[in-house]
């Protein structure tokens, strides 16, 4: 396990991060608490959650349960709190089960943080992230029809200014330490970075976007932006929603799997993604690697990576993931990955 400073902050995180979005739906509290213990024993110090979790599916009845499950563990293990970097997120505009979908504005941020602190049973949040922009996003396969021309630049800039000021006030109050973005674009990252520079010790620490063997849209403009602004990527869905294991090939839908709960996996299940997964599995076999370890280690090899956020529905899946915690790919493997990427560049 390696550790990385997030941007210009004091946050030093393991390059694997325990994701939690299944906790409270596919994963019960007992299993979730075992996952925390196993991850800590493996050297992981970074846990990511969100006020809207769990997902698969999103339901009003369970919204917030993931934070509460993590909070119950923190409440019983308060002596370990300082060893951990806890990240959570405020939901973006449109999700009606959280503050009626009002989006990210100063008043909503304060309400959201107070709610997350209560759920997490902690006095502070190490990394507070903005889950997706009010103006919309091209993530989750929305890039095929993305059109930003309806956005009002002056309105967006004014709200970003107000949001960053409110977040800085919350930092001064000791409720958050640093801030990050999620599902953001290069333009949005620059706007937030410029606003944050107005305040002492308050740069943007990270951006949490999708990144995997099959989803590499971060590689160009966002990679350049984040390099120059010193913003680290936190990669979500590095296992392509579990698809990289091959468990969904040949039309298989295992019981209680994500595909059994979310048809087409947010646009990930396509003929081209199936083709790509088959080839990545064959590639992993040729180097005597588990495809899970290939996928995670590829992500951690990228020069812009802060941490790779994996999810496990149960401790058996987590055990497999942790077996690869010290796997780092050699140049010959990476060269073959890039050959395959050029062959099937945007499979979903």
N, C-alpha and C positions, 0 to 999 in steps of 0.2 A: 504494500500500500504506500502510495506517495501522497504528499500534502501540497496544497497550492494556496497561495494568498489570493483572495478575490479582489482584483483590481488594486486600488490604492488604500485598501482597508486593512484592519487588523485581523480580519476573519481568515483563519488558516483551516482549510477543510480537506478532508480525505478525498481522493479522486474518484471514489465511489460514494454515492449518496443514497440513503435508504428512502425510497418513495413509498407513499402511504395511501394512494388514492383508492385502493380496494378495501381498506379497513372500514368495516361497518356494513359492507355488502358481501363481497366474495370471501372476505377474511374477517373472522370473529375476533373479539378482544383478546382472548387467551392466546391465539396464534399471533396476533399483532405484537403482543408484549414479548413473546418468545423471539420474534423477529428483531426487536430492539436489542435484546440481550445478545443474540447471536451476532448481530452487526457490530455491537460494541466490542465483543470478544475478538472479532476479526480486525479491529482497528479503525472501524468507521466512526467518525464523530459528527456526521452531517445527516440531518433528517429533514425532509421536505414535505410540507402539507399545504392545505388551503382551506379557507373558510367554507367553500362550497362542496368539499369532498364528503362522502365518497361518490364515485361515479360507477358506471357499469351496472345499472343505469343511474342517471341523476333522478333523485326523488325528493320531494318536499319532506317526507317522513324521516329521511336519514341525513339530510343536509346538516353539516356541522359535526356529525358523529365521529369522523376521522380525527379532528382536532380533540374532541372529548376523550377518545380512546388514548391518544398520545398523552393528553393531559392527566389522565388517571395514572399512567405509568410515571410521569414526572412528579405527580403528587406523592407517590409512594417512594420515589427515589430522588428526592430533592437534593441529596448530597452529590448527585452526579450531574446536576444541571449545568454547572460551569464547565464541565468537560465537553458539552455538546454545543453544536451550532444548530439552532432551530430556525427553520425558514417557513414562513407561511405567506398567504397571498390574499389580497382583496379581490373579490370577483369584479369582472368588468360589466359593462352595460348589457342588459338584456336578460340575465338569468333571474326570472321572477321569484324564485324561492329564496333569494337573498336580497333584503331591503327592496323588494319589488322591482329588482332589476335597474335601479337608478344609476348605476355606473360609478365611475371613480371621480369624485369631487371632494373638496376639503371636508365638508360635514360628514360625508359617507365614510371617508377614511377614518375619522375619529371614532365613529360608531363601530366600524369593522374591527379596528384595533382593540377597542375595549371588549368586544365580543370574543376575539381570538385570545386575548390575555386570560379571560375568564375560562374559556374552554380548555386552554393549554395549562392552566394552573401555574402560571409563571408571571413574573413581574416585568419581563422584557422579552422582546423578539429580536434575535440576532440579525436576521435578514428579512425585511418586509418587502414583498414583491407585488407589482401591479399586474394582475393576471392577464388582461388583454386590453388594448386601447379602446376608449369610448368610440373613437372614429371608425372602428372596425379593424379587421385583420385578414391577411391572406393565408393564415395557417389552417390546418385541418382540411387541406385540399381545396381551399377557397382560391388558391392562386390561379386556377385554370380560368376563372372569370373575374379576376380582381380588377376593380376600377376605382381609383382614389379621387376621381375628379369632382365628386360631390362634397369632399372635405373642405371645410372653411379654415384656412390657415390661421387667420387672426384669432378665431375662437379657440382652436386647438392650442396655439401658443399661450394664450391667456390662461387657459385652464391648467396647462402644464406648469406655468409659473406659480399659480395658486396652490396646486397640489404639492409641488416641491417645498414651498414655504411651510405648508401644514406638516409635511413629513419632518422637516427640520425642527419645527416646534415640538413635535412628538419625540424627536431624538433628544432635544434639550431637557424634556421632561423625564427622560430615562426609559421610555416605553419601547423604543426601537433603537437599534445600533446603526444599521446601514440599510440601504434600499437597493432593490433590483427591479428589473423589468421582466415581462414575459409575453410571448407571442407578439413581439415588437418588430418594427422595421428599422432600416438604417436611418431614415429621416427621423423617426420618433426617438431613436437612441441618441442621436445628436442633439435634439431639442432638450431632452431630459439631462444629458450630460452638461450642456451649457448652463442650464439653470442651476444644477447642483454645484457647479464651480463657484457660484456666488457665495457659498457658505463654507465655513471652515470644517475640514475633515468630513465631507459629506458627498463624495463622488459616487457615481453609480457603480455598484460592486459587480453586478452580474446581469445577464439576460438569459432567461430560461425559455428556450425554443426547442422545437422538435429537431432531433439529429440522429441519424442512424446510417447504416450501410445503404438503405433504400431512400433516405431523405437527406439530401446534402445541399439544400438551397441556401444554407448559411455560408457556404464555402467562398463566396465572392464578395459582394458589396458589404454584407454584414461582417464578414471576417475582417475586411480592411477597416471598417468603422470601429469595430471593437478592439482591434490592435492599436489604433492610434488613440482611442479614448481609454485604453486599459480597462476594458469591460470583459469579464470572462464569461464564456458560455457554460450554462448548466443544461446538459442535454437530457431532454425527456423522450420517452419511447425509444430508447436505444435498441431494444429487442423487437421493435415494430409490433408492439402489443402482444408479444409472445409468438408472433408468426415465424420468427427466425428459427425457432426450434423445429419447424416442419410439422407441428402437431395438427395443423389445419389442412395439410396437403391431402389430395384425393377426396375432397369434400367432407373431411372429418370435422365434427364439431363436438369436442369433448364436453361432458357434463360440467356445468358451473364455470366453463371457460368464458373468456371475454367475448368471443364470437357468439356464444350461446345467448349472451345478454345484449350485445350491440351488433346488429346485422351490418355487415360489410366493414366493420371496424373503422368508422369515420372515413370511408373511402380508401382504406388501405388494401382491401381485397380486390385485386384486379388480375386479369390474365398475365400482365407483365410482371406484377409483384410476385405472383406464383412462380413464374419462370425464373425471376431473379433469385428468389429464396432457394429454389432447387439448386441453382448454380453456386450460391454461397455455401450451401451445405456440402456440396461436392468439394468445393475449395477447402473448407475446414477439414474434411476427411483427408485430403491430400497432404495436409500439414499435421495430421493427428491432433487436431484441436476440436473441442466441442464447439458447435456453431454459436452457442451462447457466449463462450469466452472469446471467440473471434469477434463477434459483434461489439461486445463491451470494450474489448481491448483496442479495437479499431478506433472507437470514439475517444478513448483516453489518449490515443497517440496524436491527436490533432493539436496543433500548436496554440490554438485559441481556447482550449478546454480548461474549465475550472473544475468541474466534477460531472460524473455521469450518473444520472438518476435512474436507478433500476426499480422495478416493482416486482413483488412476489406475492402470489395469491395465497401461498402457504409456506410452511417452513421447509418442505421438501424442495420446492423451487429455489428458495433462498440458499439452501445447502449447496445446490449445484452452482449457483452464481458465485458463492463465496469460495468455491474450489478454484476459481479463476482470479482471485483477488491479487495475485502476484504475477499474472500473465501479462507480458508486454510483447507486442508483435515486433518481429525483426523485419529488416528492410525488404527481404525477399517476399515475405508474406504481404506486406503493404503494397509492393509493386504488383502482385497478382490481384489484390483487391482493386487497385486503380484500373487495371486492364478490364476487369469485369464491370466496373462502374462505367467506363467508356462504352462498353458493349450494350449495357442497359442503364442509361443515365437517369431517367426519371420514371421509374416503374409504377408510381402511384400518385 
